């Protein structure tokens, strides 16, 4: 699969450190964004652990090395789908173990959204409220569903989609890596065409920039780098209340 990609991460205008982390390894076909949580910079530790652990899992598979299986593996490791899910579950176990062994890391966790381009059909997996959007032509679709309190309210018809980002409960996630010893991972395959974009981001972007604005800025730029820079600039203009990480993949040829 031939692609172009760009990634950018910014501390924002309020936070004193960046607890987001990202993974962009075109040689391995793996891309991801993680948004850490926890006091005393432990969120930064959790997101970095998630990214490093996932990269290690994919890299070892690419070298045909023996793969470490997570304790809660529920399927064979023969397919790319199971490889990606196992990598995320293993990351969860490592973060959870670290939080129990080190008092400074107590309660730390992280969201994670990842896309694996090892096959003609990209595989998307996520835990938490970091998102992946699929852009085609003049349409944009949120491919992931947030694991959050407000998203559950929205699904039940108790809250309008437009009200999610302004809710005082918007930061309450219902699923994250490192909180429990096992984790459910949502996973799906995406059909892509030449010219499509896959856009991964933390909620520091999606809380401040509307879907249609993402589509507009991406479709108007000639290179993913410019789109990433413009999107972070727009989020900062609107307050930059959180760390902001964006990762844009353009499908040149599937």
C-alpha positions, -999 to +999 in steps of 0.1 A: +000+000+000+015+033-011+009+062+013+020+096+023+017+107+059+023+134+084+021+137+122+023+166+146+019+169+184+016+201+204+014+208+242-015+232+237-019+265+255-029+253+290-010+221+299+026+222+312+036+189+296+025+167+267+009+134+277+001+125+241+023+101+222+023+088+186+036+060+165+044+064+128+063+035+113+055+031+076+080+003+072+060-017+097+027-004+085+016+007+120+004+041+131-012+051+164-021+080+187-023+077+225-036+102+250-023+096+286-040+103+318-028+104+354-011+129+378+026+137+382+033+131+345+023+094+348-001+099+318+030+107+297+046+074+309+014+054+301+010+068+266+047+062+258+045+027+272+015+019+250+032+032+219+065+014+226+048-019+235+027-019+203+056-011+181+076-039+197+049-064+191+045-055+154+082-053+148+088-088+163+061-102+141+077-087+111+110-103+119+093-137+125+104-137+161+085-154+188+055-133+197+046-127+234+010-134+239-012-114+263-027-133+292-062-126+279-056-137+243-089-151+229-079-161+193-050-174+173-023-150+164-022-160+127-040-130+113-031-093+113-063-085+132-053-107+161-017-095+160-029-059+164-054-067+192-028-089+210-003-060+208-028-036+225-037-061+252-001-067+259+005-029+263-025-028+287-009-055+309+024-037+310+009-004+320-014-020+346+016-039+361+037-007+363+008+012+380+006-015+406+043-017+413+052+020+414+032+043+437+040+073+415+022+056+385-009+047+405-041+052+384-023+060+352-038+050+319-041+060+283-064+059+253-051+044+220-062+044+184-042+025+159-043+015+122-023-014+108-016-013+070-001-047+066-028-059+042-048-043+014-075-038+040-064-014+068-072-026+103-083-001+129-084-008+167-090+015+196-096+019+233-109+052+247-119+084+230-090+091+206-105+089+172-099+078+136-118+095+108-121+082+072-122+109+046-132+103+010-139+131-015-162+155+003-173+132+030-159+125+065-169+096+087-159+090+123-148+053+121-144+048+158-169+052+186-157+070+217-155+049+249-167+077+271-196+087+293-209+114+270-208+091+239-230+066+258-254+095+265-253+104+228-260+068+217-290+066+241-304+098+226-299+117+259-274+142+244-270+159+211-238+152+191-230+190+191-231+191+229-205+164+235-174+186+235-189+212+258-202+187+284-186+189+319-184+151+318-166+149+284-133+138+300-148+107+316-136+077+296-153+043+301-124+023+288-086+029+288-054+010+288-038+003+322-069+006+344-079-031+345-058-062+340-077-071+309-092-049+282-118-051+254-104-037+221-128-026+194-114-036+160-126-033+124-114-035+088-117-005+065-121-005+027-100+023+012-096+038-023-069+058-039-071+094-026-087+085+008-074+099+040-072+082+074-070+108+102-061+099+138-063+124+166-065+129+204-095+147+219-074+178+222-082+183+185-117+167+182-131+187+212-123+220+195-125+213+157-156+201+140-157+171+116-165+194+087-136+217+095-112+187+095-126+177+061-122+212+048-086+217+059-075+183+047-092+186+013-077+220+006-041+212+013-017+195-011+004+177+015-005+161+048+021+182+067+002+214+059-031+199+071-016+188+104-001+222+110-033+240+102-055+218+124-032+222+154-031+260+148-069+261+147-073+241+180-048+265+197-067+295+184-097+281+202-080+278+235-057+248+231-072+234+264-055+200+260-025+184+243-031+181+206-019+152+184-029+146+148-017+119+123-029+120+087-024+092+062-031+097+025-037+065+005-019+070-028-025+035-040-043+006-022 
